Amino acid sequence: MNNRKKRKPELYLVRTDIGDELAVRKVLESLPTLGWDDECSIPVREETRRDERGSHIDFKMLLPGCVFIKSYEPERIRKTQEMMNDLGRKAKLCRDRDWVKIEPVSIEDVRFLDSILEDNLMYVSLLDMTEENEIKSIVGPLSYCWDKITEFDFDSRKAVADIELFGEVRRIHFGIWGYDDPKIVWLEKKLKAKEICFLPEGCVL
């Protein structure tokens, strides 16, 4: 029996300069040290904006400066690190330094990323609001960290939370959706499954 079916791949973080993520991922995917079952990814988020025509969704990088590798084999990562060190010096993969570090992601950080991402995409969160601008309930990724919100504007459909990730505090932008916005299949499935987080009464952001 294949032992890989019993265990999950490990997640590794590759820190890059902001703007170099796609270039670094392209190099990683071209290296012979990674196997066919290794995955290089750049998580994306749904960003919402609102105008006179209603709410709209765009797509942006969730964690600028971060590329991720999922791998079953630590030895592959070690060899990949060696090749990236050499390429970093020769090809200047990152503009501000001549090295690229690959580091394991902690169990706590993996759990958080798993909670907000589906196939490397963070969807919008559905909020039920009162007339007093109090949040009654949340469906979606923001439900896992609503108590970390530092900026919130429901009318603009935006929320920002300060989350401790990878040993530092990162500002995570969340897309917001309302019950008066067009229905989204993903959110409707969550509602049907009653995956709803009800907030304490009187929660004002």
Secondary structure, DSSP 4 states (H G I P E B T S, - for coil): --GGGGSPPEEEEEE--TT-HHHHHHHHHH-TTS-TT-EEE--EEEEEEEETTEEEEEEEESSTTEEEEEES-HHHHHHHHHHHHHHHHHH-SBTTBS---EEEPPHHHHHHHHHH-BTTEE--EEEEE-TTSBEEEEESGGGGSGGGEEEEETTTTEEEEEEEETTEEEEEEEEEEETTSPP-HHHHHHHHTT--EEPPTT-B-
